[in-house]
Amino acid sequence: MKKDIRLKHIGETHINDKIISYVVMAAIVIAIIIISLLLYSQKINQEVKDETMTLEQMTEAIGQTDTSNEVAESASTEIGKTVEESEEELKTENVMTNETTQNISSNESSSINTNTTQNTTSKEEQEAKETKELSFQRPVEGEIVKEYAQDNLVYSETLEEWVTHSGIDIKADKTTVVKAAEAGVVKSIKNDPRYGLTIVIEHDDTYQTVYSNLLTSEFVVEGETVEKGQSIGTVGNSAVFEIADEPHLHFEILKDSIAIDPSIYIQ
């Protein structure tokens, strides 16, 4: 009986020890939780405080910005320029720039017009100079018995038909001396199958004179430089295409290798 009571007492004591152990463990856990909550709370408070300080710093920075703006506005006022004045000055500068551009354009146009006028004048002067320098004289004295006819037709006694005529025929007796119409270089002396014995004188890069239906060319040779009025040959009757006509000199002027009316150029 005593033994049973003792066993029961030991069992109860063991249970009580376990309960105490559980209570202590629970208290420790609760204490840890409370401490953790306190620490977390302090952390949150610190973060809130930090945020508050940041906001304060931002406010202070804004206050400094306002102060800077006030200083800038004050400086602008002291200089005496407002925004409206600056805009007005900008408009004035734009107007002045536009006027300057227009003046430059006007000057350039005037310069172009002046250059064009000068070029036109130079061209006219050059043409007048050429005409003055190349004042052709009659190679022989006599009547023009057949006119220049490139745009119309003249009647040929030899061919008995109406034909074109690239020069003029100046009536002259056989052996009449033929003279150079202008100074130049004898380019060729040849027997042309249509116009007989022919002398060609080159005066520059533009003009040539042609003397055909000659009897002789004894006064000059090819490549010789001749003066205006210098004797170059004599009138004959060697032109096959004009054999039925009276003795005459067939005379042509070429400009850029194209036959032109000699009557316009000879004096």
WOKABEL-V40804 format. One record per residue. PHI is phi in degrees with one decimal (* if undefined). PSI is psi in whole degrees, -180 to 180 (NA if undefined). D_FIRST is the distance of its C-alpha to the first C-alpha in Angstrom with 1 decimal. Layout:
BEGIN
phi;psi;d_first
PHI;PSI;D_FIRST
PHI;PSI;D_FIRST
END
This chain:
BEGIN
phi;psi;d_first
*;-47;0.0
-63.2;-37;3.8
-62.9;-41;5.2
-65.7;-42;5.2
-62.5;-39;6.4
-66.6;-41;8.7
-63.1;-40;10.0
-65.5;-40;10.8
-65.4;-40;12.5
-64.4;-40;14.4
-65.2;-42;15.6
-63.9;-41;16.8
-62.0;-40;18.6
-64.3;-42;20.2
-64.6;-42;21.5
-62.1;-39;22.8
-63.1;-40;24.7
-65.7;-42;26.3
-62.2;-42;27.4
-63.1;-41;28.9
-60.6;-43;30.6
-64.2;-41;32.0
-64.2;-43;33.2
-62.6;-43;34.9
-63.7;-41;36.5
-64.3;-41;37.7
-63.3;-41;39.1
-62.5;-45;40.9
-61.3;-44;42.4
-62.6;-41;43.5
-62.2;-42;45.0
-62.0;-43;46.9
-62.6;-44;48.1
-63.1;-44;49.3
-61.2;-43;51.0
-61.2;-42;52.7
-63.8;-41;53.9
-62.9;-45;55.3
-61.5;-43;57.1
-64.0;-38;58.5
-64.9;-43;59.6
-62.4;-39;61.4
-61.7;-44;63.0
-62.8;-44;64.2
-60.3;-39;65.6
-65.9;-41;67.4
-63.8;-42;68.9
-61.5;-42;70.0
-62.1;-42;71.5
-62.3;-43;73.3
-61.2;-41;74.7
-62.7;-39;75.8
-67.8;-37;77.6
-64.3;-43;79.2
-61.8;-40;80.5
-63.8;-42;81.8
-63.5;-39;83.5
-63.3;-43;85.0
-61.1;-42;86.3
-64.1;-40;87.7
-63.6;-42;89.4
-60.7;-41;90.9
-62.0;-37;92.2
-67.8;-38;93.8
-62.6;-45;95.4
-58.6;-41;96.8
-63.4;-41;98.2
-62.6;-41;99.8
-61.7;-41;101.3
-62.9;-41;102.7
-64.2;-42;104.2
-63.3;-45;105.7
-63.0;-37;107.2
-64.9;-44;108.5
-62.8;-42;110.1
-61.7;-39;111.6
-66.0;-40;113.1
-64.8;-39;114.5
-67.0;-30;116.2
96.8;18;117.7
-117.0;126;116.7
-104.2;171;114.8
-60.9;-41;113.6
-64.5;-39;116.5
-65.5;-39;118.9
-63.0;-43;117.5
-62.4;-41;117.8
-63.3;-42;121.4
-64.1;-39;122.2
-63.1;-42;120.7
-61.4;-42;122.9
-62.4;-42;125.9
-63.3;-40;125.2
-62.6;-42;124.9
-62.4;-45;128.2
-63.2;-40;129.8
-62.9;-44;128.4
-62.6;-42;129.7
-64.4;-39;133.1
-64.3;-43;133.1
-61.8;-43;132.3
-63.1;-41;135.0
-63.4;-42;137.5
-63.1;-45;136.5
-61.0;-42;136.9
-62.8;-42;140.2
-64.8;-40;141.4
-64.4;-42;140.3
-62.2;-43;142.2
-62.3;-40;145.2
-64.6;-42;145.0
-64.0;-45;144.7
-61.5;-42;147.7
-62.8;-43;149.6
-64.1;-41;148.9
-62.2;-44;149.8
-62.1;-43;153.1
-62.9;-41;153.8
-64.4;-43;153.1
-62.1;-44;155.4
-62.7;-42;158.0
-61.8;-40;157.8
-64.1;-44;158.2
-63.9;-41;161.3
-63.7;-39;162.7
-63.8;-44;162.1
-63.4;-43;163.9
-63.3;-39;166.7
-64.1;-43;167.0
-62.2;-44;167.2
-62.5;-40;169.9
-68.3;-44;171.8
-69.1;-40;171.6
-99.1;65;172.4
-92.5;92;175.6
-70.0;141;177.4
-104.0;163;181.2
-65.4;131;183.4
-70.9;-27;184.0
-143.9;155;187.6
-88.0;136;189.7
161.8;176;190.6
-81.4;140;189.8
-80.9;110;186.5
-94.6;-15;187.7
-145.3;124;184.3
-82.6;166;181.2
-66.1;134;177.5
-149.5;85;176.0
-100.7;-29;172.4
-97.9;-8;171.4
-138.6;-174;174.6
-118.0;150;177.4
-125.8;154;180.9
-85.0;131;183.7
-100.0;120;184.4
-66.7;-34;188.1
-70.6;-50;187.2
-86.1;-13;184.4
53.9;47;186.0
-159.0;167;182.7
-86.6;127;180.4
-137.8;168;178.0
-81.4;162;175.8
-141.0;116;177.1
-85.2;1;174.8
-148.5;-155;177.4
-125.7;149;180.8
-106.6;121;184.2
-105.5;119;186.6
-64.9;132;190.3
-161.5;149;192.1
-70.4;158;194.9
-60.2;147;194.3
72.8;3;193.9
-62.5;134;192.8
-71.2;132;190.4
-100.2;133;186.8
-115.9;153;184.7
-65.3;129;181.0
-72.0;-21;179.6
-161.3;156;177.0
-64.0;145;176.0
178.7;-160;173.7
-122.4;135;173.4
-69.9;111;175.2
-80.2;-42;172.4
-157.2;155;174.5
-131.2;117;178.0
-147.3;162;178.2
-99.2;102;180.2
-78.1;134;178.3
-64.3;-19;179.1
-102.8;-45;179.6
-109.7;11;180.9
72.7;-152;182.7
-63.9;125;182.8
-134.6;136;180.0
-114.2;133;178.8
-116.0;125;175.3
-113.3;130;174.5
-99.1;127;170.9
-100.3;-31;170.7
-165.9;-162;167.0
-74.0;-5;163.7
-111.4;-46;164.7
-108.1;147;168.5
-139.8;147;171.0
-117.1;144;174.7
-123.4;129;176.5
-120.5;112;180.3
-123.6;173;181.6
65.2;36;185.0
-85.0;159;186.3
-93.0;-44;189.3
-140.4;162;188.2
-134.1;35;185.2
-71.0;-13;187.1
-86.8;-16;186.1
-137.7;165;182.4
-130.3;162;179.9
-61.3;138;176.3
88.3;-6;173.9
-77.8;140;176.6
-88.0;128;175.9
-119.3;154;178.5
-96.9;160;179.4
-62.7;129;180.0
87.3;0;183.6
-74.6;142;184.1
-68.5;135;186.2
-127.0;-22;184.2
-175.5;-166;186.5
-134.0;154;189.3
-72.8;140;189.5
-137.5;-146;190.3
-151.6;51;189.9
-97.4;-4;187.2
-78.6;115;184.7
-61.8;-40;184.7
-73.0;-11;183.1
-132.1;28;185.8
-65.7;-25;188.8
-83.4;-11;190.8
-82.7;165;190.4
-67.3;159;192.7
-53.9;135;191.9
-163.5;168;188.9
-104.2;124;185.8
-88.8;116;182.5
-122.4;132;180.1
-128.7;153;176.3
-124.5;128;173.5
-110.2;135;169.9
-121.3;118;166.8
54.1;42;163.6
67.6;15;165.6
-116.2;132;166.5
-68.1;134;170.1
-125.5;169;170.9
-74.6;113;174.1
-64.9;-26;176.3
-60.0;-27;178.4
-72.4;-27;175.5
-103.3;-31;175.5
-78.1;148;179.0
-81.7;NA;181.3
END
